[in-house]
Amino acid sequence: MNHGQPHDGAHDNSPHIANMRLGDDYNIGSKTLRQPAEVLEISAIGYHDDGPFVAEPKRSIRFAELPDGRLILNRTNKDRLIALYGLDGAAWIGRRVLVYRTRTTYAGRPENGIRVWHPREIPPDMVIDENGQPVTVTPPPPHAPEP
């Protein structure tokens, strides 16, 4: 990593991270995900503490392809990863997961959000682009390596 170097935007076109510096952490969300859907390799598990008024820290994951980004796991995404790879978060490292943009509910309001799913399957939710328009996602070919 080149800590302190200006982000050149070569790997993404998101205005939300264009002014960041390489090495700065950012939360992966509907506005910072590079594509509507992409298969990423989990490279690390961590915890994100929102401060003294939160009962317990949330689990977060990092991806090999996005070393400065982290996905803070909400209940749905955590439950999906547990269903895919088990309760032991350390066993998730090196596994691949489909990360995609879709409509979710936050604080009772619909909004664009991020979900995870099995990397070789079509997700159960509609995949959308950054403007909320539906996009078609196709699974990898049958001969693709297993996650």
Order of alpha helices (4+ residues) and beta strands (2+ residues): beta-beta-beta-beta-alpha-beta-beta
